[in-house]
């Protein structure tokens, strides 16, 4: 039971994170997938870990798929094409401990990428997504399908949670959490761009 109680600390605090391209950790991230009839290629993948009390905790594997490979974060963020992100959890994490970093991360990138005066409107668009985040179990997933100015999300946790977010500012802010100027992890960002550090 104690190992699960550590997760809020690991998620919300600043520890050393590591990532590398094309990591699987038992997670199947094939070279190509088909989304909405379009074939996408694996652009990069990374493993997020947290170090605590001399132990390394594997938190999740994240993968990015694009219509064509790119190492340019700005190009990907501004793309109108289909982009797909899958986060595969390797541990049980409480819903609020998933939602809080998403909320803060999207707002930080909204301020950096969009007119800061628009961020309250962006927050309102995103709130139904992360405000209802269920507990994520081991092997649970979060999937994002970005297309034009919308993103469809599917959370497979203790409960299924899905919906659509519309609006270019909200979509860019959400994707900015991993690829923006203030990503949750620079190493994860580099891994998704296929340029692991």
Phi, psi and omega in degrees: 000325183299324183296331179284328181292341180284339189300317178303321179294317183293321183287320190266346182260170183262106176238172179286126178248147180234151174207158176207155185290143171061035174281140179247316182051038180086356179268131182275106174242087184294164181295327180222150175219165177244123180234123180052039177082000180250137177275127180245152180249148178290116181274324180180161179212151182214157177252125176262126179234160176227136178260131182207127179055037178079004179248148177253124180254126176275121187262305179200162171250134180236138182228145179239129177242139181227167176292326172214147185297146179207143175250012183256106183298320180297318179299318181293316181297326183267357183294145174261358181282179180282130177227141185225131179236132177233127176249121182248114184279143180251000180214163173281133180224133179297146182304318182293333180278347169272318186291319185298314177294327177296314180298311181291322181294318179292323179292320178298319181281333173299315180296327182276328186260331187240168173300118183305334181291346181265356188290332176294323176293321177297317180301319180296324179290326183273338186305317180299336179284298187275345178288338181249024182296122178279168172298136179259126180270166171306129183080005173288162183221157167235128180239135176238128173244108181265134178206123184054235183253041178213158174221129174264131180241149178220115179254123177250088180244214176300327171236157175273136181225120181217159180176189181227137175246130180241157181111123185299324181294316180293318181297314181294322180295319180294314179290333178297339179303329179252331186241000183280185180291342178232068183287162177297333179204126177295327181288322176295316178303313180297321180294318180293332177276000179078019181231061186302142178265000000 
